[in-house]
Amino acid sequence: MHDEHKDPDVPTGPGKRHDFDRVIDRSATSSAKWNKYHSDVLPFWVADMDFAAPGFILDAIRERIDHGVLGYTETPPELIDAVLTWLSDSFGWEVSPLWLVWLPGVVPGFNLACRAAGSPGDSVMMSVPVYHPFLPAPGHGGRRSIEVPLILDGNEWVMDFDAMAAAASADTRLFMLCNPHNPTGRSYRLEELEALANFCLRRNMLICADEIHCGLLLDEHLQHLPIAALSKDIEAHTITLMAPTKSYNTPGLSCAFAVIPDARLRRRFIEARAGLLPGIGPLAYLAAQAAYQDESDWLPHLRHYLAGNRDLLEAHIARLPGVSMTHVEATYLAWLDVRALPVASVPQHFESHGIGLSDGNQFRGPGHMRFNFGCPRDTLIHGIARLEAAVSALGA
Ligand SMILES: Cc1ncc(COP(=O)(O)O)c(C=O)c1O
């Protein structure tokens, strides 16, 4: 560990409660992240972190395994209570248990939302770049996709309401929102969310809000705002998707939920799901329950550690010729602008220097790369050194 990068406020090191510095070898776990490349390439791509899940989640799973029988499982009432309390305490959002629809993932959730809104042939709008499974979702449901580029306003990616107004048509039934935003790391402010809600309500468009990263706001002055919680009218037009799996780093334990206050919309959503989705497994439910019942300081410490990683990455990128990044307000994903690098394929060039990032083209962000900094600081330091070597090899 490079001591100058240690964070005095975060307890680290062997035996400490939140050992985010511990490097865990994932090579024998069929990890999608670590299996993608040969062993010489450090992976900073897919959105899972290299940290162990918190002990209270692992204990809950262990206890269930010790019971021995892992049968089909109903949603535990304690989980429902925990989610409703968490929504109320965190966001002042009072949600009825009737509004919840449990899902084995957020990705199926926004695909179902596309099928629940309007009819085949209608259109669905989204901002790009965006988390890449958004892109084919309208088409999967027989809807047309309208992709409107975000624009860079100073250091912030913002929605382009003029372009959205020009692109919308009478058959545009749904806006797919990603907030906090993957891949730019934006946390949309109240005025932006209100402007989006007005835009949608005026056109009788529904909103599907993927808020899976809502627990990962890295700047203390920011607060996540579920768009549905802004007013009763917006609530009635919105499908909100949430999950504990990003905040608590359990993405392999698929468990998510939709909040759909409007009964008719909820029925359409549930009908679209019919027969297609598996139930949620007992371990995933229990992990989710432990997460939503969490009153420990694990998550604040994680956010603090991630903010330290972000600051380190930002400081290095600021000195790197040909590469820039916008400030990451939320998530553990940095969106790098590499358009100035004089090389035909930046992803290939980086990989040849031992660093695996996500290619921005995947997200409709050509000339950009996404860097997942959800890893121990030592791993990040190695990655940054490789990135710097790759850039300096270009003589940029
Ligand atoms: C914005 C966003 N939505 C959804 C997901 C995946 O959700 P799930 O694994 O619950 O399908 C991710 C994972 O990276 C994500 O970043």
The ligand as a Tripos MOL2 file, in Angstrom:
@<TRIPOS>MOLECULE
LIG
   16    16     1     0     0
SMALL
NO_CHARGES

@<TRIPOS>ATOM
      1 C1        -27.6650    1.8760  -14.5040 C.3       1 LIG1
      2 C2        -27.6800    0.3910  -14.3030 C.ar      1 LIG1
      3 N1        -28.8430   -0.2780  -14.3320 N.ar      1 LIG1
      4 C3        -28.9040   -1.6080  -14.1570 C.ar      1 LIG1
      5 C4        -27.7520   -2.3490  -13.9340 C.ar      1 LIG1
      6 C5        -27.8280   -3.8320  -13.7710 C.3       1 LIG1
      7 O1        -28.8870   -4.1630  -12.9460 O.3       1 LIG1
      8 P1        -29.2700   -5.6760  -12.6650 P.3       1 LIG1
      9 O2        -27.9950   -6.4300  -12.4600 O.co2     1 LIG1
     10 O3        -30.1050   -5.5900  -11.4320 O.co2     1 LIG1
     11 O4        -30.0450   -6.1550  -13.8490 O.co2     1 LIG1
     12 C6        -26.5090   -1.6960  -13.9110 C.ar      1 LIG1
     13 C7        -25.2780   -2.4630  -13.7510 C.2       1 LIG1
     14 O5        -24.2240   -2.0020  -14.0430 O.2       1 LIG1
     15 C8        -26.4790   -0.2980  -14.0830 C.ar      1 LIG1
     16 O6        -25.3280    0.3790  -14.0430 O.3       1 LIG1
@<TRIPOS>BOND
     1     1     2 1
     2     2     3 ar
     3     2    15 ar
     4     3     4 ar
     5     4     5 ar
     6     5     6 1
     7     5    12 ar
     8     6     7 1
     9     7     8 1
    10     8     9 2
    11     8    10 1
    12     8    11 1
    13    12    13 1
    14    12    15 ar
    15    13    14 2
    16    15    16 1
@<TRIPOS>SUBSTRUCTURE
     1 LIG1         1 GROUP 0 **** ****
